[in-house]
Amino acid sequence: ASRSKLDLEVILKNQYKNDSIFKKIIDKPKDFRNFEVSDGLVYLKLRDRKVLCIPKLTVNGRDIRECIIDEAHSLLAHLGPKKTMDYLRDHVWWK
């Protein structure tokens, strides 16, 4: 089955206010120096990069986080859970 690639930036843009954790960051970004709010998206700032934050969100009846894990697993040609987790850790963050 052909699967469409998730366009996370389009899906997530301006969706953070519905998540109790990220709503605080959106409302008072200066209080959360380890996060960056840019163009309707929230990023966690790490030492050497920033990663896209993923709020609690349902898309087409599925948890967006589940969709992201599935896509990462497929993208990595099913290399296993450790490689998938390493890839996710390099690109996205959620609590």
Biopython code that builds the backbone (N, CA, C, O; Angstrom):
import numpy as np
from Bio.PDB.StructureBuilder import StructureBuilder

atoms = [
    (1, "ALA", "N", (0.839, -1.191, 0.000)),
    (1, "ALA", "CA", (0.000, 0.000, 0.000)),
    (1, "ALA", "C", (0.874, 1.241, 0.000)),
    (1, "ALA", "O", (1.842, 1.332, 0.756)),
    (2, "SER", "N", (0.540, 2.160, -0.822)),
    (2, "SER", "CA", (1.275, 3.419, -0.895)),
    (2, "SER", "C", (0.870, 4.312, 0.271)),
    (2, "SER", "O", (-0.313, 4.445, 0.583)),
    (3, "ARG", "N", (1.852, 4.912, 0.900)),
    (3, "ARG", "CA", (1.566, 5.788, 2.042)),
    (3, "ARG", "C", (2.073, 7.183, 1.724)),
    (3, "ARG", "O", (3.173, 7.350, 1.197)),
    (4, "SER", "N", (1.276, 8.171, 2.044)),
    (4, "SER", "CA", (1.712, 9.538, 1.797)),
    (4, "SER", "C", (2.625, 9.983, 2.931)),
    (4, "SER", "O", (2.418, 9.638, 4.094)),
    (5, "LYS", "N", (3.623, 10.747, 2.567)),
    (5, "LYS", "CA", (4.565, 11.255, 3.563)),
    (5, "LYS", "C", (3.873, 12.322, 4.409)),
    (5, "LYS", "O", (3.154, 13.180, 3.895)),
    (6, "LEU", "N", (4.106, 12.246, 5.702)),
    (6, "LEU", "CA", (3.538, 13.248, 6.606)),
    (6, "LEU", "C", (4.239, 14.581, 6.395)),
    (6, "LEU", "O", (5.469, 14.639, 6.394)),
    (7, "ASP", "N", (3.488, 15.633, 6.219)),
    (7, "ASP", "CA", (4.070, 16.969, 6.186)),
    (7, "ASP", "C", (3.825, 17.571, 7.565)),
    (7, "ASP", "O", (2.858, 18.302, 7.779)),
    (8, "LEU", "N", (4.719, 17.249, 8.491)),
    (8, "LEU", "CA", (4.515, 17.616, 9.889)),
    (8, "LEU", "C", (4.346, 19.108, 10.099)),
    (8, "LEU", "O", (3.516, 19.531, 10.904)),
    (9, "GLU", "N", (5.120, 19.907, 9.389)),
    (9, "GLU", "CA", (5.023, 21.349, 9.605)),
    (9, "GLU", "C", (3.632, 21.866, 9.253)),
    (9, "GLU", "O", (3.099, 22.733, 9.946)),
    (10, "VAL", "N", (3.048, 21.346, 8.194)),
    (10, "VAL", "CA", (1.691, 21.765, 7.807)),
    (10, "VAL", "C", (0.675, 21.247, 8.824)),
    (10, "VAL", "O", (-0.217, 21.983, 9.246)),
    (11, "ILE", "N", (0.812, 19.982, 9.213)),
    (11, "ILE", "CA", (-0.135, 19.367, 10.150)),
    (11, "ILE", "C", (-0.085, 20.047, 11.519)),
    (11, "ILE", "O", (-1.126, 20.295, 12.127)),
    (12, "LEU", "N", (1.114, 20.348, 12.002)),
    (12, "LEU", "CA", (1.282, 20.832, 13.374)),
    (12, "LEU", "C", (1.134, 22.340, 13.538)),
    (12, "LEU", "O", (0.879, 22.822, 14.641)),
    (13, "LYS", "N", (1.290, 23.075, 12.466)),
    (13, "LYS", "CA", (1.264, 24.538, 12.564)),
    (13, "LYS", "C", (0.010, 25.007, 13.298)),
    (13, "LYS", "O", (-1.112, 24.667, 12.922)),
    (14, "ASN", "N", (0.220, 25.784, 14.337)),
    (14, "ASN", "CA", (-0.849, 26.373, 15.154)),
    (14, "ASN", "C", (-1.732, 25.342, 15.862)),
    (14, "ASN", "O", (-2.881, 25.645, 16.185)),
    (15, "GLN", "N", (-1.227, 24.142, 16.105)),
    (15, "GLN", "CA", (-1.995, 23.106, 16.806)),
    (15, "GLN", "C", (-1.565, 22.938, 18.265)),
    (15, "GLN", "O", (-2.083, 22.061, 18.957)),
    (16, "TYR", "N", (-0.645, 23.747, 18.735)),
    (16, "TYR", "CA", (-0.066, 23.542, 20.064)),
    (16, "TYR", "C", (-0.961, 24.012, 21.206)),
    (16, "TYR", "O", (-0.823, 23.523, 22.327)),
    (17, "LYS", "N", (-1.864, 24.937, 20.956)),
    (17, "LYS", "CA", (-2.701, 25.476, 22.036)),
    (17, "LYS", "C", (-3.633, 24.431, 22.635)),
    (17, "LYS", "O", (-4.121, 24.612, 23.750)),
    (18, "ASN", "N", (-3.888, 23.345, 21.918)),
    (18, "ASN", "CA", (-4.758, 22.290, 22.429)),
    (18, "ASN", "C", (-4.018, 21.276, 23.296)),
    (18, "ASN", "O", (-4.635, 20.353, 23.827)),
    (19, "ASP", "N", (-2.716, 21.432, 23.444)),
    (19, "ASP", "CA", (-1.902, 20.539, 24.269)),
    (19, "ASP", "C", (-1.508, 21.311, 25.530)),
    (19, "ASP", "O", (-0.922, 22.390, 25.441)),
    (20, "SER", "N", (-1.828, 20.762, 26.696)),
    (20, "SER", "CA", (-1.629, 21.503, 27.956)),
    (20, "SER", "C", (-0.176, 21.912, 28.187)),
    (20, "SER", "O", (0.075, 22.982, 28.742)),
    (21, "ILE", "N", (0.771, 21.099, 27.782)),
    (21, "ILE", "CA", (2.192, 21.436, 27.977)),
    (21, "ILE", "C", (2.615, 22.545, 27.016)),
    (21, "ILE", "O", (3.190, 23.550, 27.434)),
    (22, "PHE", "N", (2.331, 22.362, 25.744)),
    (22, "PHE", "CA", (2.796, 23.322, 24.743)),
    (22, "PHE", "C", (2.014, 24.625, 24.766)),
    (22, "PHE", "O", (2.527, 25.654, 24.325)),
    (23, "LYS", "N", (0.784, 24.607, 25.270)),
    (23, "LYS", "CA", (-0.004, 25.840, 25.386)),
    (23, "LYS", "C", (0.742, 26.860, 26.249)),
    (23, "LYS", "O", (0.765, 28.049, 25.931)),
    (24, "LYS", "N", (1.353, 26.388, 27.342)),
    (24, "LYS", "CA", (2.114, 27.282, 28.228)),
    (24, "LYS", "C", (3.283, 27.919, 27.477)),
    (24, "LYS", "O", (3.581, 29.098, 27.666)),
    (25, "ILE", "N", (3.933, 27.138, 26.635)),
    (25, "ILE", "CA", (5.086, 27.635, 25.872)),
    (25, "ILE", "C", (4.628, 28.653, 24.831)),
    (25, "ILE", "O", (5.273, 29.685, 24.646)),
    (26, "ILE", "N", (3.525, 28.370, 24.156)),
    (26, "ILE", "CA", (2.974, 29.297, 23.154)),
    (26, "ILE", "C", (2.553, 30.609, 23.819)),
    (26, "ILE", "O", (2.806, 31.691, 23.289)),
    (27, "ASP", "N", (1.906, 30.503, 24.985)),
    (27, "ASP", "CA", (1.401, 31.695, 25.670)),
    (27, "ASP", "C", (2.516, 32.572, 26.234)),
    (27, "ASP", "O", (2.406, 33.798, 26.219)),
    (28, "LYS", "N", (3.590, 31.953, 26.730)),
    (28, "LYS", "CA", (4.692, 32.716, 27.340)),
    (28, "LYS", "C", (6.042, 32.147, 26.900)),
    (28, "LYS", "O", (6.760, 31.569, 27.716)),
    (29, "PRO", "N", (6.391, 32.301, 25.641)),
    (29, "PRO", "CA", (7.627, 31.686, 25.136)),
    (29, "PRO", "C", (8.893, 32.156, 25.852)),
    (29, "PRO", "O", (9.860, 31.401, 25.949)),
    (30, "LYS", "N", (8.898, 33.380, 26.349)),
    (30, "LYS", "CA", (10.098, 33.883, 27.031)),
    (30, "LYS", "C", (10.362, 33.160, 28.355)),
    (30, "LYS", "O", (11.482, 33.187, 28.863)),
    (31, "ASP", "N", (9.331, 32.514, 28.914)),
    (31, "ASP", "CA", (9.496, 31.758, 30.159)),
    (31, "ASP", "C", (10.116, 30.383, 29.926)),
    (31, "ASP", "O", (10.468, 29.693, 30.883)),
    (32, "PHE", "N", (10.252, 29.984, 28.675)),
    (32, "PHE", "CA", (10.745, 28.645, 28.345)),
    (32, "PHE", "C", (11.918, 28.772, 27.381)),
    (32, "PHE", "O", (11.770, 28.597, 26.171)),
    (33, "ARG", "N", (13.082, 29.077, 27.940)),
    (33, "ARG", "CA", (14.251, 29.382, 27.117)),
    (33, "ARG", "C", (14.781, 28.192, 26.321)),
    (33, "ARG", "O", (15.492, 28.375, 25.333)),
    (34, "ASN", "N", (14.439, 26.975, 26.745)),
    (34, "ASN", "CA", (14.923, 25.810, 26.001)),
    (34, "ASN", "C", (13.995, 25.443, 24.834)),
    (34, "ASN", "O", (14.198, 24.436, 24.157)),
    (35, "PHE", "N", (12.975, 26.279, 24.615)),
    (35, "PHE", "CA", (12.073, 26.083, 23.479)),
    (35, "PHE", "C", (12.097, 27.320, 22.597)),
    (35, "PHE", "O", (12.385, 28.424, 23.059)),
    (36, "GLU", "N", (11.793, 27.123, 21.328)),
    (36, "GLU", "CA", (11.706, 28.230, 20.376)),
    (36, "GLU", "C", (10.371, 28.115, 19.643)),
    (36, "GLU", "O", (10.009, 27.045, 19.154)),
    (37, "VAL", "N", (9.654, 29.217, 19.573)),
    (37, "VAL", "CA", (8.400, 29.255, 18.823)),
    (37, "VAL", "C", (8.678, 30.031, 17.540)),
    (37, "VAL", "O", (9.132, 31.175, 17.578)),
    (38, "SER", "N", (8.401, 29.396, 16.409)),
    (38, "SER", "CA", (8.699, 30.014, 15.126)),
    (38, "SER", "C", (7.649, 29.607, 14.100)),
    (38, "SER", "O", (7.454, 28.420, 13.841)),
    (39, "ASP", "N", (6.978, 30.589, 13.521)),
    (39, "ASP", "CA", (6.030, 30.359, 12.432)),
    (39, "ASP", "C", (4.962, 29.321, 12.793)),
    (39, "ASP", "O", (4.628, 28.457, 11.983)),
    (40, "GLY", "N", (4.430, 29.416, 14.017)),
    (40, "GLY", "CA", (3.364, 28.517, 14.439)),
    (40, "GLY", "C", (3.814, 27.143, 14.882)),
    (40, "GLY", "O", (2.986, 26.273, 15.149)),
    (41, "LEU", "N", (5.135, 26.935, 14.966)),
    (41, "LEU", "CA", (5.699, 25.650, 15.378)),
    (41, "LEU", "C", (6.537, 25.833, 16.636)),
    (41, "LEU", "O", (7.050, 26.921, 16.896)),
    (42, "VAL", "N", (6.676, 24.762, 17.415)),
    (42, "VAL", "CA", (7.486, 24.796, 18.632)),
    (42, "VAL", "C", (8.645, 23.818, 18.461)),
    (42, "VAL", "O", (8.465, 22.684, 18.019)),
    (43, "TYR", "N", (9.837, 24.288, 18.822)),
    (43, "TYR", "CA", (11.042, 23.463, 18.741)),
    (43, "TYR", "C", (11.697, 23.397, 20.116)),
    (43, "TYR", "O", (11.664, 24.363, 20.880)),
    (44, "LEU", "N", (12.289, 22.252, 20.419)),
    (44, "LEU", "CA", (13.119, 22.096, 21.606)),
    (44, "LEU", "C", (14.549, 22.361, 21.172)),
    (44, "LEU", "O", (15.040, 21.750, 20.223)),
    (45, "LYS", "N", (15.225, 23.280, 21.872)),
    (45, "LYS", "CA", (16.604, 23.613, 21.531)),
    (45, "LYS", "C", (17.540, 22.682, 22.298)),
    (45, "LYS", "O", (17.538, 22.655, 23.529)),
    (46, "LEU", "N", (18.329, 21.930, 21.562)),
    (46, "LEU", "CA", (19.344, 21.067, 22.145)),
    (46, "LEU", "C", (20.696, 21.740, 21.952)),
    (46, "LEU", "O", (20.779, 22.805, 21.341)),
    (47, "ARG", "N", (21.733, 21.137, 22.459)),
    (47, "ARG", "CA", (23.058, 21.749, 22.381)),
    (47, "ARG", "C", (23.480, 22.014, 20.934)),
    (47, "ARG", "O", (24.004, 23.084, 20.625)),
    (48, "ASP", "N", (23.250, 21.041, 20.048)),
    (48, "ASP", "CA", (23.781, 21.138, 18.690)),
    (48, "ASP", "C", (22.717, 21.249, 17.594)),
    (48, "ASP", "O", (23.051, 21.299, 16.410)),
    (49, "ARG", "N", (21.446, 21.288, 17.981)),
    (49, "ARG", "CA", (20.375, 21.344, 16.983)),
    (49, "ARG", "C", (19.058, 21.685, 17.670)),
    (49, "ARG", "O", (19.000, 21.809, 18.893)),
    (50, "LYS", "N", (18.018, 21.832, 16.883)),
    (50, "LYS", "CA", (16.679, 21.952, 17.462)),
    (50, "LYS", "C", (15.805, 20.884, 16.822)),
    (50, "LYS", "O", (15.982, 20.529, 15.657)),
    (51, "VAL", "N", (14.857, 20.378, 17.606)),
    (51, "VAL", "CA", (13.973, 19.323, 17.120)),
    (51, "VAL", "C", (12.530, 19.797, 17.224)),
    (51, "VAL", "O", (12.178, 20.556, 18.127)),
    (52, "LEU", "N", (11.713, 19.348, 16.307)),
    (52, "LEU", "CA", (10.311, 19.738, 16.248)),
    (52, "LEU", "C", (9.534, 19.070, 17.376)),
    (52, "LEU", "O", (9.611, 17.855, 17.555)),
    (53, "CYS", "N", (8.794, 19.859, 18.127)),
    (53, "CYS", "CA", (7.961, 19.327, 19.207)),
    (53, "CYS", "C", (6.634, 18.843, 18.629)),
    (53, "CYS", "O", (6.065, 19.456, 17.726)),
    (54, "ILE", "N", (6.161, 17.729, 19.175)),
    (54, "ILE", "CA", (4.937, 17.104, 18.679)),
    (54, "ILE", "C", (3.873, 17.157, 19.767)),
    (54, "ILE", "O", (4.002, 16.482, 20.788)),
    (55, "PRO", "N", (2.819, 17.950, 19.563)),
    (55, "PRO", "CA", (1.748, 18.018, 20.562)),
    (55, "PRO", "C", (0.844, 16.789, 20.472)),
    (55, "PRO", "O", (0.905, 16.022, 19.511)),
    (56, "LYS", "N", (0.008, 16.621, 21.493)),
    (56, "LYS", "CA", (-1.015, 15.572, 21.418)),
    (56, "LYS", "C", (-2.010, 16.009, 20.356)),
    (56, "LYS", "O", (-2.581, 17.096, 20.440)),
    (57, "LEU", "N", (-2.214, 15.162, 19.362)),
    (57, "LEU", "CA", (-3.053, 15.531, 18.228)),
    (57, "LEU", "C", (-3.522, 14.266, 17.522)),
    (57, "LEU", "O", (-2.759, 13.313, 17.371)),
    (58, "THR", "N", (-4.763, 14.261, 17.095)),
    (58, "THR", "CA", (-5.303, 13.142, 16.327)),
    (58, "THR", "C", (-5.485, 13.581, 14.881)),
    (58, "THR", "O", (-6.060, 14.635, 14.610)),
    (59, "VAL", "N", (-4.988, 12.764, 13.957)),
    (59, "VAL", "CA", (-5.098, 13.043, 12.526)),
    (59, "VAL", "C", (-5.728, 11.820, 11.865)),
    (59, "VAL", "O", (-5.196, 10.713, 11.952)),
    (60, "ASN", "N", (-6.853, 12.027, 11.210)),
    (60, "ASN", "CA", (-7.571, 10.918, 10.565)),
    (60, "ASN", "C", (-7.805, 9.754, 11.526)),
    (60, "ASN", "O", (-7.679, 8.589, 11.148)),
    (61, "GLY", "N", (-8.146, 10.084, 12.768)),
    (61, "GLY", "CA", (-8.468, 9.059, 13.749)),
    (61, "GLY", "C", (-7.278, 8.381, 14.403)),
    (61, "GLY", "O", (-7.457, 7.470, 15.211)),
    (62, "ARG", "N", (-6.065, 8.807, 14.070)),
    (62, "ARG", "CA", (-4.855, 8.213, 14.650)),
    (62, "ARG", "C", (-4.058, 9.267, 15.400)),
    (62, "ARG", "O", (-4.026, 10.434, 15.011)),
    (63, "ASP", "N", (-3.421, 8.844, 16.469)),
    (63, "ASP", "CA", (-2.520, 9.724, 17.214)),
    (63, "ASP", "C", (-1.362, 10.094, 16.290)),
    (63, "ASP", "O", (-0.748, 9.219, 15.680)),
    (64, "ILE", "N", (-1.064, 11.388, 16.186)),
    (64, "ILE", "CA", (0.006, 11.848, 15.295)),
    (64, "ILE", "C", (1.341, 11.195, 15.648)),
    (64, "ILE", "O", (2.156, 10.937, 14.763)),
    (65, "ARG", "N", (1.568, 10.929, 16.924)),
    (65, "ARG", "CA", (2.833, 10.324, 17.346)),
    (65, "ARG", "C", (2.960, 8.905, 16.804)),
    (65, "ARG", "O", (4.043, 8.481, 16.401)),
    (66, "GLU", "N", (1.852, 8.179, 16.797)),
    (66, "GLU", "CA", (1.832, 6.831, 16.219)),
    (66, "GLU", "C", (2.149, 6.897, 14.722)),
    (66, "GLU", "O", (2.904, 6.074, 14.205)),
    (67, "CYS", "N", (1.571, 7.876, 14.039)),
    (67, "CYS", "CA", (1.838, 8.063, 12.609)),
    (67, "CYS", "C", (3.316, 8.355, 12.361)),
    (67, "CYS", "O", (3.906, 7.837, 11.413)),
    (68, "ILE", "N", (3.909, 9.183, 13.211)),
    (68, "ILE", "CA", (5.322, 9.550, 13.070)),
    (68, "ILE", "C", (6.212, 8.328, 13.273)),
    (68, "ILE", "O", (7.162, 8.120, 12.518)),
    (69, "ILE", "N", (5.911, 7.523, 14.283)),
    (69, "ILE", "CA", (6.696, 6.308, 14.535)),
    (69, "ILE", "C", (6.586, 5.361, 13.340)),
    (69, "ILE", "O", (7.594, 4.819, 12.884)),
    (70, "ASP", "N", (5.375, 5.160, 12.832)),
    (70, "ASP", "CA", (5.182, 4.288, 11.663)),
    (70, "ASP", "C", (5.974, 4.790, 10.464)),
    (70, "ASP", "O", (6.624, 4.008, 9.770)),
    (71, "GLU", "N", (5.918, 6.101, 10.224)),
    (71, "GLU", "CA", (6.629, 6.649, 9.072)),
    (71, "GLU", "C", (8.138, 6.505, 9.233)),
    (71, "GLU", "O", (8.833, 6.161, 8.277)),
    (72, "ALA", "N", (8.649, 6.764, 10.429)),
    (72, "ALA", "CA", (10.089, 6.619, 10.669)),
    (72, "ALA", "C", (10.518, 5.169, 10.459)),
    (72, "ALA", "O", (11.556, 4.905, 9.851)),
    (73, "HIS", "N", (9.727, 4.245, 10.957)),
    (73, "HIS", "CA", (10.030, 2.823, 10.806)),
    (73, "HIS", "C", (10.086, 2.442, 9.322)),
    (73, "HIS", "O", (10.990, 1.720, 8.902)),
    (74, "SER", "N", (9.133, 2.920, 8.536)),
    (74, "SER", "CA", (9.110, 2.635, 7.096)),
    (74, "SER", "C", (10.267, 3.319, 6.375)),
    (74, "SER", "O", (10.909, 2.724, 5.509)),
    (75, "LEU", "N", (10.523, 4.567, 6.737)),
    (75, "LEU", "CA", (11.597, 5.343, 6.122)),
    (75, "LEU", "C", (12.954, 4.669, 6.306)),
    (75, "LEU", "O", (13.806, 4.710, 5.418)),
    (76, "LEU", "N", (13.140, 4.055, 7.459)),
    (76, "LEU", "CA", (14.414, 3.404, 7.766)),
    (76, "LEU", "C", (14.446, 1.960, 7.274)),
    (76, "LEU", "O", (15.320, 1.190, 7.673)),
    (77, "ALA", "N", (13.509, 1.590, 6.418)),
    (77, "ALA", "CA", (13.463, 0.247, 5.828)),
    (77, "ALA", "C", (13.395, -0.833, 6.900)),
    (77, "ALA", "O", (14.021, -1.886, 6.778)),
    (78, "HIS", "N", (12.633, -0.562, 7.944)),
    (78, "HIS", "CA", (12.377, -1.561, 8.993)),
    (78, "HIS", "C", (13.670, -2.065, 9.640)),
    (78, "HIS", "O", (13.863, -3.272, 9.786)),
    (79, "LEU", "N", (14.542, -1.152, 10.021)),
    (79, "LEU", "CA", (15.825, -1.532, 10.623)),
    (79, "LEU", "C", (15.720, -1.861, 12.108)),
    (79, "LEU", "O", (16.730, -2.176, 12.739)),
    (80, "GLY", "N", (14.539, -1.794, 12.668)),
    (80, "GLY", "CA", (14.355, -2.197, 14.059)),
    (80, "GLY", "C", (14.070, -1.034, 14.982)),
    (80, "GLY", "O", (14.219, 0.130, 14.611)),
    (81, "PRO", "N", (13.650, -1.374, 16.211)),
    (81, "PRO", "CA", (13.215, -0.341, 17.159)),
    (81, "PRO", "C", (14.322, 0.613, 17.603)),
    (81, "PRO", "O", (14.059, 1.803, 17.777)),
    (82, "LYS", "N", (15.546, 0.133, 17.789)),
    (82, "LYS", "CA", (16.615, 1.025, 18.262)),
    (82, "LYS", "C", (16.934, 2.093, 17.211)),
    (82, "LYS", "O", (17.024, 3.278, 17.532)),
    (83, "LYS", "N", (17.102, 1.671, 15.966)),
    (83, "LYS", "CA", (17.396, 2.637, 14.895)),
    (83, "LYS", "C", (16.242, 3.631, 14.733)),
    (83, "LYS", "O", (16.466, 4.822, 14.515)),
    (84, "THR", "N", (15.012, 3.133, 14.840)),
    (84, "THR", "CA", (13.847, 4.012, 14.722)),
    (84, "THR", "C", (13.845, 5.044, 15.843)),
    (84, "THR", "O", (13.625, 6.230, 15.594)),
    (85, "MET", "N", (14.090, 4.601, 17.076)),
    (85, "MET", "CA", (14.111, 5.532, 18.215)),
    (85, "MET", "C", (15.243, 6.551, 18.081)),
    (85, "MET", "O", (15.054, 7.731, 18.375)),
    (86, "ASP", "N", (16.412, 6.100, 17.639)),
    (86, "ASP", "CA", (17.531, 7.031, 17.439)),
    (86, "ASP", "C", (17.165, 8.096, 16.404)),
    (86, "ASP", "O", (17.450, 9.278, 16.594)),
    (87, "TYR", "N", (16.539, 7.672, 15.321)),
    (87, "TYR", "CA", (16.125, 8.602, 14.269)),
    (87, "TYR", "C", (15.114, 9.609, 14.814)),
    (87, "TYR", "O", (15.240, 10.813, 14.590)),
    (88, "LEU", "N", (14.108, 9.102, 15.533)),
    (88, "LEU", "CA", (13.090, 9.990, 16.100)),
    (88, "LEU", "C", (13.715, 10.992, 17.061)),
    (88, "LEU", "O", (13.386, 12.178, 17.028)),
    (89, "ARG", "N", (14.612, 10.521, 17.912)),
    (89, "ARG", "CA", (15.257, 11.389, 18.899)),
    (89, "ARG", "C", (16.029, 12.525, 18.220)),
    (89, "ARG", "O", (16.151, 13.616, 18.777)),
    (90, "ASP", "N", (16.543, 12.269, 17.028)),
    (90, "ASP", "CA", (17.291, 13.291, 16.287)),
    (90, "ASP", "C", (16.396, 14.331, 15.622)),
    (90, "ASP", "O", (16.877, 15.395, 15.231)),
    (91, "HIS", "N", (15.095, 14.040, 15.487)),
    (91, "HIS", "CA", (14.235, 14.920, 14.697)),
    (91, "HIS", "C", (13.007, 15.473, 15.404)),
    (91, "HIS", "O", (12.549, 16.566, 15.073)),
    (92, "VAL", "N", (12.462, 14.735, 16.376)),
    (92, "VAL", "CA", (11.224, 15.174, 17.029)),
    (92, "VAL", "C", (11.303, 14.957, 18.533)),
    (92, "VAL", "O", (12.136, 14.200, 19.033)),
    (93, "TRP", "N", (10.397, 15.653, 19.249)),
    (93, "TRP", "CA", (10.336, 15.515, 20.709)),
    (93, "TRP", "C", (8.897, 15.640, 21.161)),
    (93, "TRP", "O", (8.142, 16.476, 20.663)),
    (94, "TRP", "N", (8.523, 14.789, 22.121)),
    (94, "TRP", "CA", (7.228, 14.948, 22.779)),
    (94, "TRP", "C", (7.335, 14.466, 24.201)),
    (94, "TRP", "O", (8.245, 13.715, 24.550)),
    (95, "LYS", "N", (6.396, 14.904, 25.025)),
    (95, "LYS", "CA", (6.397, 14.546, 26.445)),
    (95, "LYS", "C", (5.255, 13.609, 26.718)),
    (95, "LYS", "O", (5.067, 13.179, 27.856)),
]
sb = StructureBuilder()
sb.init_structure("model")
sb.init_model(0)
sb.init_chain("A")
sb.init_seg("    ")
for serial, (resi, resn, name, xyz) in enumerate(atoms, 1):
    if name == "N":
        sb.init_residue(resn, " ", resi, " ")
    sb.init_atom(name, np.array(xyz, "f"), 0.0, 1.0, " ", f" {name:<3s}", serial, name[0])
structure = sb.get_structure()
